[in-house]
Amino acid sequence: MEGPLTVSPTPQAIPPLAVPSVPRVPGATDLILEPSYARCGASPAEQLDALGELVGALSESHSLGKIFSLLARRLKALLDPDVVQVWMVDREAQELHQVLTLVDDEHRLAAVLAEHKIEELATSTFSSAEAVRTRQIVVRRATEAVPARTAEIMAAGRIEMTLSIPLLLGEQIHGVVNMMFRHACSFEVEDLRFFDALGRTVSVAIQNAELLESISRERRWLRTILEELPTAVIMAEGDEGRLTHTNKAFQRMLGAVDGMSLRDIPERFGITDPRTGAMFEWKDLALARALFRGEASSGEFQVRGDD
């Protein structure tokens, strides 16, 4: 059985498209001003349009799988990398776990990617791990001095450049998106702002999806507990007091209430006011008062007409 029921926070809204300040990037001057490489990817206007479309799509996405797929495909369309990988951070184990890979040339790169594993975040030399450790965008080119293991991977896959973008929200790091290119290119200030905004936007969507899953687990756990209670339980919600759940004990005692609301209860079960003998007003039922007025009651009872 899962842990105790906790009060969950409210999901956050996807942030507005305000352009953040330029994030700190290792070697940022070289990346922006490098004269020997063509500019990477889409124009600033195309990036802003893409971010707006992504915000709309993410607002309707409630599963991590769909969020990662949207992210990978949008980056593929904008920057044309040969590989897009999404990694999630396991904070307890201090590891990165690969959750999605989008590969152009699957046969040639498959063997290379199979060896592209990240163990200890604290000691790994891969750009993905560095992006998590430093909370910064990391770019590495094959022409630069890179760690031996990274150079080996890049040479085996004929990779000219890697780009790693942390998925960061405040001080919390959710993961990293890593791209591999068989062609080297350069970035401008607008690109770095776009990557920064993209990482934060996706992080909000990830946090919301995790929150919704947590709420769903809590509800399933609560329903399991209520279902097995020996005491009859009935649950209602909404302006009309729609009945949403009854447990086995209630059903054995009073039968099914499918499609009913609180207003149907007095007549359905013949509940009368013990003081007058008249049919009970449904808004005065203990459950209705709790739902609509926030009142708590204990030891209260109404009388069924045939009792």
C-alpha distance (Angstrom), angle and dihedral (degrees) to the residues before:
residue distance angle dihedral
M1 . . .
E2 3.81 . .
G3 3.80 126.2 .
P4 3.79 128.2 -79.6
L5 3.78 123.9 -64.0
T6 3.80 113.4 -91.5
V7 3.78 133.0 -171.6
S8 3.80 107.8 -104.1
P9 3.82 124.1 -146.9
T10 3.79 122.9 -117.2
P11 3.84 116.2 -90.1
Q12 3.79 112.7 -104.0
A13 3.77 124.0 -117.6
I14 3.80 117.0 -113.7
P15 3.83 102.8 -98.1
P16 3.83 121.3 -106.0
L17 3.76 119.6 -99.3
A18 3.79 96.2 -100.2
V19 3.79 109.4 148.4
P20 3.83 109.5 -117.6
S21 3.76 125.2 -143.8
V22 3.79 117.4 -84.2
P23 3.81 108.2 -78.7
R24 3.77 119.7 -127.3
V25 3.77 108.6 -96.3
P26 3.80 128.4 -175.6
G27 3.81 105.9 -109.5
A28 3.80 91.4 1.3
T29 3.82 93.9 159.6
D30 3.78 91.8 54.3
L31 3.78 91.5 46.7
I32 3.77 94.0 51.9
L33 3.79 100.6 38.3
E34 3.83 100.4 34.1
P35 3.84 101.1 134.8
S36 3.79 98.5 -167.7
Y37 3.83 96.4 65.2
A38 3.77 131.5 67.4
R39 3.80 118.1 -121.1
C40 3.81 114.3 -87.6
G41 3.76 123.9 -117.7
A42 3.76 133.9 -37.8
S43 3.79 131.2 4.0
P44 3.83 121.3 -99.3
A45 3.82 90.5 -102.9
E46 3.80 91.0 52.1
Q47 3.79 90.3 47.6
L48 3.80 92.3 52.2
D49 3.80 90.9 48.6
A50 3.79 90.4 48.6
L51 3.81 91.9 49.4
G52 3.80 90.7 50.3
E53 3.80 91.4 50.4
L54 3.80 90.7 46.7
V55 3.81 91.8 51.3
G56 3.81 89.6 53.7
A57 3.79 93.1 47.3
L58 3.80 93.8 45.8
S59 3.81 91.2 50.6
E60 3.81 87.5 64.0
S61 3.81 95.8 42.0
H62 3.78 117.0 93.5
S63 3.80 101.2 168.9
L64 3.79 127.9 75.3
G65 3.80 91.8 -135.2
K66 3.79 92.5 58.5
I67 3.81 92.1 44.6
F68 3.81 92.2 53.0
S69 3.80 92.3 45.5
L70 3.82 92.1 51.2
L71 3.79 91.0 48.5
A72 3.80 95.5 48.2
R73 3.79 95.2 46.5
R74 3.80 93.6 46.4
L75 3.81 91.7 51.5
K76 3.79 90.4 46.4
A77 3.79 90.5 54.6
L78 3.82 94.0 46.2
L79 3.81 103.4 41.3
D80 3.82 104.2 17.9
P81 3.83 97.2 -137.4
D82 3.79 118.1 176.4
V83 3.80 91.2 -131.3
V84 3.80 132.9 25.4
Q85 3.79 118.1 -171.4
V86 3.79 129.6 -179.2
W87 3.80 118.6 -157.4
M88 3.81 127.8 -172.0
V89 3.78 123.1 -149.5
D90 3.80 119.4 -120.0
R91 3.81 98.4 -157.3
E92 3.78 96.0 -170.7
A93 3.80 95.7 50.0
Q94 3.82 92.3 33.9
E95 3.80 90.8 -132.4
L96 3.79 138.4 122.7
H97 3.80 118.8 -125.1
Q98 3.78 119.4 -158.5
V99 3.81 110.1 -128.5
L100 3.82 102.1 170.4
T101 3.80 138.7 17.0
L102 3.79 125.4 -174.0
V103 3.83 110.7 -168.8
D104 3.80 130.0 -175.7
D105 3.80 98.8 -163.3
E106 3.78 101.3 30.1
H107 3.81 97.9 174.5
R108 3.79 97.2 52.2
L109 3.80 96.9 38.8
A110 3.79 99.9 38.5
A111 3.79 95.1 86.1
V112 3.78 91.8 46.2
L113 3.80 93.9 49.3
A114 3.79 91.2 47.8
E115 3.80 87.8 65.0
H116 3.79 94.9 43.3
K117 3.81 94.4 98.1
I118 3.76 128.1 150.5
E119 3.78 118.1 -147.2
E120 3.79 120.6 164.5
L121 3.78 109.9 19.2
A122 3.77 90.1 -154.8
T123 3.81 94.3 59.9
S124 3.81 105.5 24.0
T125 3.80 115.1 116.5
F126 3.81 96.2 -158.3
S127 3.80 116.9 116.9
S128 3.81 90.3 -122.5
A129 3.79 91.2 60.4
E130 3.79 91.6 43.2
A131 3.82 90.5 53.3
V132 3.81 89.0 54.2
R133 3.80 94.5 46.3
T134 3.82 95.8 46.4
R135 3.85 98.4 32.6
Q136 3.80 86.1 -133.2
I137 3.79 137.8 117.0
V138 3.80 108.9 -99.8
V139 3.82 126.0 -157.3
R140 3.79 124.0 -176.4
R141 3.78 129.1 -178.1
A142 3.78 128.3 -161.5
T143 3.82 89.7 -125.2
E144 3.82 91.2 60.6
A145 3.78 129.1 78.2
V146 3.82 104.0 -89.8
P147 3.82 131.6 167.9
A148 3.81 113.5 -76.8
R149 3.81 95.8 -113.3
T150 3.81 91.8 48.7
A151 3.82 90.6 48.8
E152 3.82 89.8 51.0
I153 3.80 92.4 52.4
M154 3.80 92.8 46.0
A155 3.81 92.3 49.2
A156 3.81 93.5 48.0
G157 3.80 92.0 52.2
R158 3.81 94.8 36.7
I159 3.81 86.9 -119.9
E160 3.82 114.1 169.0
M161 3.81 98.4 -176.3
T162 3.81 143.1 9.3
L163 3.80 127.9 -156.9
S164 3.82 121.4 -165.2
I165 3.82 121.5 -170.8
P166 3.82 119.2 -170.4
L167 3.81 116.8 -134.2
L168 3.77 95.9 -134.9
L169 3.81 133.4 169.8
G170 3.79 114.6 179.2
E171 3.79 105.7 -49.1
Q172 3.80 93.9 -26.2
I173 3.80 118.9 99.6
H174 3.81 114.8 -157.0
G175 3.77 100.4 177.4
V176 3.78 144.6 -62.7
V177 3.78 137.3 -97.7
N178 3.81 113.7 -140.3
M179 3.80 125.3 -164.1
M180 3.81 128.5 -169.0
F181 3.78 123.1 -158.8
R182 3.80 130.8 -165.6
H183 3.78 87.0 -157.0
A184 3.80 126.2 54.4
C185 3.79 120.9 -131.1
S186 3.81 139.5 162.2
F187 3.80 135.6 -116.2
E188 3.77 134.6 -138.4
V189 3.79 131.7 -147.8
E190 3.82 91.4 -91.9
D191 3.80 90.4 55.2
L192 3.79 92.5 54.1
R193 3.80 91.2 48.9
F194 3.79 89.4 49.9
F195 3.83 92.7 50.8
D196 3.80 90.7 48.2
A197 3.82 93.2 49.5
L198 3.79 90.6 44.3
G199 3.80 93.1 53.5
R200 3.81 92.8 49.3
T201 3.80 93.6 45.5
V202 3.80 92.6 51.5
S203 3.81 90.3 45.7
V204 3.81 90.6 58.4
A205 3.81 89.7 51.0
I206 3.83 91.0 48.9
Q207 3.79 91.9 49.4
N208 3.81 91.5 49.1
A209 3.81 92.3 48.6
E210 3.81 90.8 50.0
L211 3.80 90.1 47.9
L212 3.81 92.9 50.9
E213 3.80 90.5 48.7
S214 3.80 89.6 50.2
I215 3.81 90.8 51.4
S216 3.81 90.1 48.2
R217 3.82 90.9 51.9
E218 3.79 91.2 49.1
R219 3.78 91.2 51.0
R220 3.80 92.1 49.5
W221 3.80 90.2 48.7
L222 3.82 91.5 49.3
R223 3.79 92.3 48.2
T224 3.81 90.4 51.0
I225 3.79 91.0 52.6
L226 3.80 94.0 45.8
E227 3.79 92.7 46.1
E228 3.79 92.5 59.6
L229 3.82 98.2 42.7
P230 3.84 113.4 116.3
T231 3.83 88.5 -140.1
A232 3.82 118.5 84.2
V233 3.83 111.1 -105.7
I234 3.80 129.5 -168.2
M235 3.82 126.2 -179.8
A236 3.81 130.4 -162.6
E237 3.80 137.4 179.0
G238 3.80 143.0 175.2
D239 3.81 134.1 43.3
E240 3.80 92.3 -61.7
G241 3.79 94.6 45.3
R242 3.80 93.6 -116.6
L243 3.79 110.9 -162.6
T244 3.78 107.8 -120.6
H245 3.79 105.2 171.8
T246 3.78 143.4 10.4
N247 3.78 124.4 -179.6
K248 3.79 129.6 -131.4
A249 3.80 93.6 -94.5
F250 3.81 91.6 55.1
Q251 3.79 92.6 47.2
R252 3.81 92.0 50.2
M253 3.79 90.0 50.4
L254 3.83 103.1 40.2
G255 3.80 107.7 6.0
A256 3.80 131.4 -125.4
V257 3.81 123.9 -26.1
D258 3.81 99.6 -170.4
G259 3.81 113.2 164.8
M260 3.80 94.0 4.9
S261 3.80 132.1 126.2
L262 3.80 132.9 -157.5
R263 3.80 91.5 -92.9
D264 3.84 88.3 64.9
I265 3.81 95.4 52.2
P266 3.87 102.4 84.2
E267 3.79 94.5 50.0
R268 3.82 95.2 37.5
F269 3.80 93.1 53.8
G270 3.80 99.2 26.0
I271 3.81 94.4 -118.1
T272 3.81 113.7 179.1
D273 3.79 134.8 -174.1
P274 3.85 106.0 -99.7
R275 3.80 90.5 -145.4
T276 3.80 98.7 52.7
G277 3.78 105.7 14.2
A278 3.82 89.3 -128.5
M279 3.80 123.0 131.9
F280 3.79 108.4 -79.7
E281 3.82 118.5 -108.2
W282 3.81 105.5 -116.1
K283 3.83 94.0 -140.2
D284 3.81 88.2 61.0
L285 3.79 93.6 57.6
A286 3.81 111.4 117.8
L287 3.81 91.3 -119.1
A288 3.83 92.0 49.8
R289 3.80 92.1 49.3
A290 3.80 90.0 49.8
L291 3.81 91.7 48.8
F292 3.80 99.6 43.3
R293 3.82 103.9 26.4
G294 3.78 102.7 26.8
E295 3.81 91.9 -121.4
A296 3.80 123.2 153.3
S297 3.80 122.7 -148.3
S298 3.79 135.8 -177.5
G299 3.78 131.9 -171.5
E300 3.81 92.3 10.3
F301 3.80 121.6 142.0
Q302 3.77 141.9 179.7
V303 3.82 124.5 -153.7
R304 3.79 123.6 -117.9
G305 3.76 114.7 -133.7
D306 3.81 94.1 -118.1
D307 3.83 95.3 46.0
